[in-house]
Each structure stands twice: as structure tokens, then as C-alpha cells.
Amino acid sequence: MADDRFARLKRLIGPERLDVLRSRTVTIVGLGAVGGYALEGLARSGVNHFRLVDFDQVSLTNINRQVLALESTVGRPKVEVARDRVRDINPDCQVEILNLFVDAETVGQVLDPQPDLIIDAIDSLNSKIELLVRITEQGIPVISSMGAALRTDPTLIRVDDIMDTWKCPMAKRIRKRLRRRGVEGGIPCVYSTEDIDFAYSGVEIVDEPEQGHDQGIERGRVRQILGSLPTVTAIFGLTIANLAILQLSSLEKEK
């Protein structure tokens, strides 16, 4: 019966590539609206080793858009909820959790040992920059999520190197800061070209409370919480998962 769990995936990509996918290790940093769905897609695709990083607890305001947020999970650490959900999908999956805030002091712990792929679903810009710079320095494959908040049109979601993105205010701001740190590209990201009436300047913008913010932990500058749809944020996360599946299994998209 255990083999039946991924039988349809095996029919699509073949047993050899499924075995490769099962052998991979993925680190997901940020288990909110985007990261949660990225995890969901990968757990249901046979990835058998995860390191999950977040510092938040599930809150009632998460329920409209986060797959991990339920009445029964409110108040619990997101990493623990995520671990339990993955094991409920695939009991054989090995899941390591790190309930910590990502910054210059902790990023080394997140990246050691190095995984086969890192998914960056952090909302806080300062933490995101620190992670992306260190990933680039160490040459670790990554897929990064840009801003999914304020968007309503899923047909405008795109995939590009971060230096080639356009009409995404978050990506524009991140590009500038990465260049100051010597990073000139090599970071694939999922973003939207939808026009929004918002500028990511003057405040630390997050799509939702930052890691640990729900627990009363204040870090950095003033934050502004942005509205978002469950549909668009989920498509961001599942797009990342789809890219990861193809990359980790060495399966190329059909032209």
C-alpha cells in the first residue's frame, strides 16, 4: 500500500526519477501562505527529506490563506504543524524542524548541512536578503518567492532570474540590495507582473506578521501587513513546488 501513495507520479516521471526525487533534501524557509503550499506540493510528490524553518505560531488571521492554518492548529508553532502534516501525508518522510528567526547569526545553522535545494518563502526583506546572499556565496540551488500580496490575477505569475524581473516592487528593492552585497544574479524566483499601487520603501514590508511577530517579538523597522488572496498565494507556492519537482528529478518541461 505504501507504493500506492505515489503511484500516479511514478506513471508520469518513471520509477528511476521518482527514486531520485525521494533521495533529495529540501530546506523550506518560511511556512506561511507561499511556503506552506510549496511544502504541500513537495510532500505529495515523494520528497523524503525536509528541513523546515520558521519562527511563527499559527494565528487566526492565517486561516484565509495558509494551508497549515486550521482552527485545530491555531497557537501551535508552524514548524510543528508542518512536520505533523508531512508525516500524515508520508509517514516515511524525515522532517527536521528549526523554530528560529533567520538573520546573520542563525543563517549558518539553516544552511548546514547543505540541502539539494532551498525554497525561500520569507516575507521579511532583511531576513530574505541575508539568506539569499549566503546561499549565493555557498552555491546552493534556490527558488525564491517575491511578493504575492495585493495581487488578484494568477495569469500574471512569472518565473525569471531575480535580475530579470519586472513590475514587481519587492523584487526591484531586493535586486538593489543584493547588488550592494555583490550578488548579480543566479536566483530563480516566482513573481507577478500585475500592476499594484504600492511602493516597497520606507518600511519593512511583509505579506503577514514576520517570523515571531505573533509571539510579540519585535525586530527591525516598522512593518506594514498587506492583504492577499488564498488563491494567488497558493499558486505562488505550487509553482515553486512544480519547479522544484522538475529540477530535483531532472525532468525537463515539455516545450
Order of alpha helices (4+ residues) and beta strands (2+ residues): alpha-alpha-beta-alpha-beta-alpha-beta-alpha-beta-alpha-beta-beta-alpha-beta-beta-beta-alpha
